[in-house]
Amino acid sequence: LRGYSKFNLRDYEGAMEDYDVAIQLEPDNFDAHFSRGILFEKLKDFENAINDFTKCISLNGSSSKAFFNRAYTKSLNQD
């Protein structure tokens, strides 16, 4: 994903735009939802991060990384 490269360059706005486009074009794209969830977490938008990780779980119920990241983000959202 091009968004991943932008994320690594700390172009978070550009990364978000790319993830949004990828999800609009392919709503069941696990990687785009997961990456956007990581970005939302980085931006401290915990609710949207949790929503994206939950979508990942609905797409792949055996993804330990989606379950872990959702649980971790929920723990961050306790403050």
Secondary structure, DSSP 8 states (H G I E B T S, - for coil): -HHHHHHHTT-HHHHHHHHHHHHHH-TT-HHHHHHHHHHHHHTT-HHHHHHHHHHHHHH-TT-HHHHHHHHHHHHHTT-
